[in-house]
């Protein structure tokens, strides 16, 4: 009986951690948009006209913090990588043709 409860507990623990496993392996941490520096948010909004930002994550690249912001504009999904001081590093658009 104890081993049965142990297995159930282990399964529950692992299922709770699965969402964050991706961030552990990718080195990315999901964060609320409110925690993204304003210069980074402004740069992302300027980079894609009319974008509505929906998600954010951050990671350290080459010794600096980089924010990956996701959002939609004109029915298309975008991922924009920006630095904390507002320099746009990359813009990716999901074409939905896969």
JORAWO-V741743 format. One record per residue. N is the residue number from 0. D_FIRST is the distance of its C-alpha to the first C-alpha in Angstrom with 2 decimals. Layout:
n:N d_first:D_FIRST
n:N d_first:D_FIRST
This chain:
n:0 d_first:0.00
n:1 d_first:3.80
n:2 d_first:5.48
n:3 d_first:5.10
n:4 d_first:6.43
n:5 d_first:8.67
n:6 d_first:10.03
n:7 d_first:10.82
n:8 d_first:12.43
n:9 d_first:14.29
n:10 d_first:15.56
n:11 d_first:16.80
n:12 d_first:18.44
n:13 d_first:20.12
n:14 d_first:21.33
n:15 d_first:22.94
n:16 d_first:24.65
n:17 d_first:25.98
n:18 d_first:29.01
n:19 d_first:30.10
n:20 d_first:29.49
n:21 d_first:32.79
n:22 d_first:34.62
n:23 d_first:33.19
n:24 d_first:34.48
n:25 d_first:37.69
n:26 d_first:38.43
n:27 d_first:39.01
n:28 d_first:37.80
n:29 d_first:38.03
n:30 d_first:40.01
n:31 d_first:41.59
n:32 d_first:45.22
n:33 d_first:46.26
n:34 d_first:45.36
n:35 d_first:47.70
n:36 d_first:51.11
n:37 d_first:53.91
n:38 d_first:56.05
n:39 d_first:53.26
n:40 d_first:52.81
n:41 d_first:56.58
n:42 d_first:56.99
n:43 d_first:54.39
n:44 d_first:56.10
n:45 d_first:59.48
n:46 d_first:58.29
n:47 d_first:57.32
n:48 d_first:59.46
n:49 d_first:57.63
n:50 d_first:54.12
n:51 d_first:51.39
n:52 d_first:48.80
n:53 d_first:45.18
n:54 d_first:42.95
n:55 d_first:43.33
n:56 d_first:41.79
n:57 d_first:43.17
n:58 d_first:43.15
n:59 d_first:45.30
n:60 d_first:47.78
n:61 d_first:50.40
n:62 d_first:49.93
n:63 d_first:50.38
n:64 d_first:48.16
n:65 d_first:48.29
n:66 d_first:47.17
n:67 d_first:46.26
n:68 d_first:47.11
n:69 d_first:46.37
n:70 d_first:48.26
n:71 d_first:50.39
n:72 d_first:54.14
n:73 d_first:56.14
n:74 d_first:53.03
n:75 d_first:52.10
n:76 d_first:49.22
n:77 d_first:50.07
n:78 d_first:48.47
n:79 d_first:50.75
n:80 d_first:50.28
n:81 d_first:52.25
n:82 d_first:52.66
n:83 d_first:52.37
n:84 d_first:56.17
n:85 d_first:56.48
n:86 d_first:57.37
n:87 d_first:56.15
n:88 d_first:54.77
n:89 d_first:53.70
n:90 d_first:53.61
n:91 d_first:51.61
n:92 d_first:52.08
n:93 d_first:49.71
n:94 d_first:52.07
n:95 d_first:49.51
n:96 d_first:51.20
n:97 d_first:48.29
